[in-house]
């Protein structure tokens, strides 16, 4: 029954929206200022999604303009604040041919999608030739109108920017080879596998292997740095947020580590300042409300972006060792936490149930991650409990039915974390004490106006018990408490909650969220 309900949910949510309320356009302000406590980001792989919508509506939906409003209204009604439309910029023919013919790529497709055809291979959205709308999806004007449409529906739009590399067939590779890292000056053909065989330009890389559908940019070239800043501002003109792919690879120390030898042989010098410093300043001067989300990993998480990926917490939750997770709270401040993007899945990572080993451990990780301050970052298919990977090169994954327990879990969680207390409230970490099993529990409180939420999490394999001091429980008599995930209601003496604490019993790999 839950599966069929989910199948109809997009239309159901959308119709209720249209029939029961007046749409509120987004505010002309940064999400960071509107929701200082946090907000919900939903990642969509654009072309695969349109392929799915075409099948759903039984008519061609291939352009941004074709997407029905009800699809976005459904997301809005589930609490989404910003939609990341991943992969809307122009790709080249080279990358598509490479993806369809490279033996290693093809073998990977067969593992993910045994019945794949050549038409299922659509090319990597990160092998970009230029930052104009992919002609398969529309024009730049269409993209700007799409941005306005989302805003009118109460949603913000996030787009991609890839600082590290371009597609192999980017025009710059022909006209301005000095915009790229090249084989050492005195080297001769045949070049190594790290370089394009004809041009000698390095393939894009993070330092571990080469992405042979891309070429490595040279950010030490001042003219390239200037043009890339212009491109970043161009992207900012069409959206409300930018997800900066592998942003740390544009840092001077990383460039020197990965490409210093090649660059020095050509006479390039390491700049005194970081490219990101000037680029972010330029964007903020022209588009002060645009938020910048950086895909960066420790220790490069405090470089001037509005938000950065919280891969450190994801990794610690993945290990499944409670001490490592608690240690994350010890070493990270609340201000750092609220400027982080928390996730349990995205297009770069395995599906959460596969990664964490079970849907309930994945749910426990989600409960912990998405009740923290910061960006609550969801991935297409996550709410349905999908386990089959949707590769960025493919337009579809293996078909599967929604997982009823996961659907039920997110049906409960999303309305809770969509409440304004989780977006505008104040967050504080609390101690749990009083029993020999209290060490298994973690707790934190949200407050906003007269609203209060107490979150208690058990990220371990046995039941946890303990007491949590609730210092803001008001009054002297009993006060009503509702556990929001189960709907159970209690009454407890306010004085006892303040002095001795609220006694809690939390099952393994689960949590409780109390309203009081």
Long-range contacts (C-beta under 8 A, 24 or more apart in sequence): 2-402, 2-404, 2-407, 2-408, 3-401, 3-402, 3-404, 3-407, 5-407, 6-384, 6-402, 6-407, 7-402, 9-74, 10-70, 10-71, 10-74, 11-70, 11-74, 13-70, 13-73, 13-74, 13-77, 13-78, 14-68, 14-69, 14-70, 14-71, 14-73, 14-74, 14-77, 15-70, 16-77, 17-70, 17-73, 17-74, 17-76, 17-77, 18-70, 18-73, 23-152, 23-153, 23-154, 24-154, 25-151, 25-152, 25-153, 25-154, 26-151, 26-154, 26-155, 26-156, 26-240, 28-289, 29-289, 30-288, 30-289, 30-290, 30-291, 30-306, 31-81, 31-82, 31-156, 31-240, 31-241, 31-291, 32-291, 32-306, 32-307, 34-423, 35-81, 35-423, 35-424, 36-338, 36-424, 37-338, 37-373, 37-421, 37-422, 37-423, 37-424, 37-425, 37-426, 37-427, 37-446, 37-448, 38-338, 38-372, 38-373, 38-374, 38-375, 38-376, 38-422, 38-423, 39-81, 39-82, 39-375, 39-376, 39-423, 40-79, 40-80, 40-81, 40-82, 40-375, 40-376, 40-378, 40-417, 40-418, 41-80, 41-81, 41-82, 41-83, 41-84, 41-158, 41-241, 41-293, 41-341, 41-375, 41-376, 41-377, 41-378, 42-75, 42-80, 42-82, 42-83, 42-84, 42-378, 42-379, 42-380, 43-84, 43-86, 43-346, 43-347, 43-377, 43-378, 43-379, 43-380, 44-83, 44-84, 44-85, 44-86, 44-380, 45-86, 45-87, 45-125, 45-347, 45-380, 45-390, 45-392, 46-85, 46-86, 46-87, 46-88, 46-125, 46-137, 47-87, 47-122, 47-125, 47-134, 47-136, 47-137, 47-395, 48-122, 48-380, 48-390, 48-394, 48-395, 48-396, 48-397, 49-380, 50-137, 51-395, 51-396, 52-396, 62-136, 62-137, 63-136, 63-137, 63-138, 63-142, 64-88, 64-133, 64-137, 64-138, 64-142, 64-143, 64-146, 65-138, 65-142, 65-145, 65-146, 69-149, 69-153, 72-150, 72-153, 72-155, 73-153, 75-155, 76-153, 76-154, 76-155, 78-383, 78-414, 78-418, 79-414, 79-415, 79-417, 79-418, 80-155, 80-378, 81-155, 81-156, 81-423, 82-155, 82-156, 82-157, 82-158, 82-240, 82-241, 83-150, 83-155, 83-156, 83-157, 83-158, 84-158, 84-159, 84-241, 84-243, 85-157, 85-158, 85-159, 86-125, 86-160, 86-243, 86-347, 86-392, 87-125, 87-126, 87-134, 87-160, 87-392, 88-125, 88-133, 88-134, 88-137, 88-143, 88-159, 88-160, 89-125, 89-128, 89-130, 89-131, 89-132, 89-133, 89-134, 89-159, 89-160, 90-128, 90-129, 90-130, 90-131, 90-132, 90-133, 90-134, 90-135, 91-123, 91-124, 91-125, 91-127, 91-128, 91-129, 91-134, 91-167, 92-127, 92-129, 92-167, 92-168, 92-169, 92-170, 93-169, 94-127, 94-167, 94-168, 94-169, 94-213, 95-123, 95-124, 95-127, 95-167, 95-168, 95-169, 95-213, 95-214, 96-121, 96-122, 96-123, 98-168, 98-212, 98-213, 99-123, 99-124, 99-213, 99-393, 102-212, 105-393, 108-391, 109-391, 109-393, 109-394, 112-388, 112-389, 112-391, 112-394, 112-397, 112-398, 113-391, 113-394, 113-396, 113-397, 113-398, 114-398, 116-394, 119-395, 120-394, 120-395, 120-396, 121-393, 121-394, 121-395, 122-393, 122-394, 122-395, 123-213, 123-393, 124-213, 124-392, 124-393, 125-160, 125-392, 126-160, 126-162, 126-165, 126-211, 126-214, 126-245, 126-392, 127-165, 127-166, 127-167, 127-168, 127-211, 127-213, 127-214, 128-160, 128-162, 128-166, 128-167, 128-170, 129-166, 129-167, 129-169, 129-170, 129-171, 130-170, 130-171, 131-161, 131-231, 131-234, 131-235, 140-238, 143-238, 144-238, 147-238, 147-239, 147-240, 151-240, 156-239, 156-240, 156-241, 157-238, 157-239, 157-240, 157-241, 158-239, 158-240, 158-241, 158-242, 158-243, 158-291, 158-293, 159-235, 159-238, 159-239, 159-241, 159-242, 159-243, 160-235, 160-242, 160-243, 160-245, 161-231, 161-232, 161-235, 161-242, 161-243, 161-244, 161-245, 162-245, 162-246, 163-217, 163-219, 163-228, 163-232, 163-244, 163-245, 163-246, 163-247, 163-249, 163-250, 163-275, 164-204, 164-206, 164-216, 164-217, 164-245, 164-246, 164-249, 164-250, 165-204, 165-211, 165-214, 165-215, 165-216, 165-217, 166-204, 166-214, 166-215, 166-217, 167-213, 167-214, 167-215, 168-196, 168-203, 168-212, 168-213, 168-214, 168-215, 170-215, 173-199, 173-201, 173-215, 176-223, 176-224, 177-201, 178-218, 178-221, 178-224, 178-266, 179-217, 179-218, 179-221, 179-223, 179-224, 179-227, 180-215, 180-216, 180-217, 180-218, 181-216, 181-217, 181-218, 181-259, 181-262, 181-263, 182-262, 182-266, 183-262, 184-261, 184-262, 184-265, 185-265, 185-266, 186-265, 202-259, 202-262, 205-258, 206-246, 206-249, 206-258, 207-254, 207-257, 207-258, 216-259, 218-259, 218-263, 218-268, 219-250, 219-252, 219-255, 219-271, 219-275, 220-252, 220-255, 220-263, 220-268, 220-269, 220-270, 220-271, 221-268, 222-271, 225-271, 225-275, 225-278, 225-279, 228-275, 228-279, 229-275, 229-278, 229-279, 229-282, 232-279, 232-282, 232-283, 233-282, 233-283, 233-286, 233-287, 236-283, 236-286, 236-287, 236-290, 237-286, 237-287, 239-290, 240-289, 240-290, 240-291, 241-290, 241-291, 241-292, 241-293, 242-283, 242-290, 242-291, 242-292, 242-293, 243-293, 243-295, 244-292, 244-293, 244-294, 244-295, 244-305, 245-295, 246-295, 246-296, 247-276, 247-294, 247-295, 247-296, 247-300, 247-303, 247-305, 248-294, 248-295, 248-296, 248-297, 248-300, 248-303, 250-274, 250-275, 250-276, 251-276, 251-300, 251-303, 274-303, 276-303, 276-304, 276-305, 277-304, 280-304, 280-305, 293-341, 293-375, 301-336, 301-340, 302-336, 306-339, 307-339, 307-340, 307-341, 307-374, 307-375, 308-339, 308-340, 308-341, 309-340, 309-341, 309-343, 310-337, 310-340, 310-341, 310-342, 310-343, 310-369, 310-374, 313-340, 313-342, 313-369, 314-342, 314-343, 314-344, 314-349, 314-369, 317-344, 317-356, 317-365, 317-368, 317-369, 317-459, 318-355, 318-356, 320-356, 320-361, 320-459, 322-439, 322-440, 322-459, 322-460, 325-368, 325-442, 325-459, 326-442, 329-429, 329-442, 334-373, 334-427, 334-428, 334-429, 337-372, 337-373, 337-374, 337-427, 338-373, 338-374, 338-427, 339-374, 340-372, 340-374, 340-375, 341-374, 341-375, 341-377, 342-369, 342-370, 342-372, 342-374, 342-375, 342-376, 342-377, 343-369, 343-377, 343-378, 343-379, 344-369, 344-382, 345-378, 345-379, 345-382, 346-377, 346-379, 347-379, 347-390, 347-392, 350-389, 351-381, 351-382, 351-386, 351-387, 351-388, 351-389, 352-382, 353-385, 353-387, 353-403, 353-406, 354-387, 359-385, 359-403, 359-405, 359-406, 359-409, 360-405, 360-509, 360-510, 361-509, 362-406, 363-406, 363-409, 363-509, 363-510, 364-457, 364-458, 364-459, 364-509, 364-510, 364-511, 365-459, 366-409, 366-413, 367-413, 367-455, 367-457, 367-510, 367-511, 368-442, 368-457, 368-459, 368-511, 370-413, 370-417, 371-417, 371-422, 371-444, 371-446, 371-455, 371-457, 371-511, 371-513, 372-427, 372-444, 373-427, 376-417, 382-410, 383-407, 383-410, 383-414, 412-484, 412-485, 413-485, 416-453, 416-484, 416-485, 416-513, 419-451, 419-453, 420-448, 420-451, 421-446, 421-447, 421-448, 421-451, 421-452, 421-453, 422-446, 422-453, 424-448, 425-451, 425-453, 430-454, 430-468, 430-469, 431-468, 431-469, 432-456, 432-464, 432-466, 432-467, 432-468, 432-504, 433-466, 433-467, 433-501, 434-465, 434-466, 434-467, 434-500, 434-501, 434-503, 435-465, 435-466, 435-467, 437-462, 437-463, 437-464, 437-465, 437-466, 438-464, 438-465, 438-466, 438-467, 439-464, 440-464, 440-466, 440-506, 441-465, 441-466, 441-504, 441-506, 443-468, 445-470, 445-472, 447-472, 451-515, 452-515, 452-516, 453-484, 453-513, 453-514, 453-515, 454-502, 454-513, 454-514, 454-516, 455-511, 455-512, 455-513, 455-514, 456-504, 456-506, 456-511, 456-512, 456-513, 456-514, 457-506, 457-510, 457-511, 458-506, 458-507, 458-508, 458-509, 458-510, 458-511, 459-509, 460-508, 460-509, 461-508, 461-509, 462-508, 463-505, 463-506, 463-507, 463-508, 464-505, 464-506, 464-508, 465-503, 465-504, 465-505, 465-506, 466-501, 466-503, 466-504, 467-500, 467-501, 467-502, 467-503, 467-504, 468-501, 468-502, 468-504, 469-497, 469-498, 469-499, 469-500, 469-501, 470-497, 470-498, 470-501, 470-502, 470-516, 471-498, 473-497, 473-498, 473-502, 473-516, 479-516, 480-516, 481-514, 481-515, 481-516, 482-514, 482-515, 482-516, 483-512, 483-513, 483-514, 484-513, 484-514, 484-515, 485-511, 485-512, 485-513, 486-512
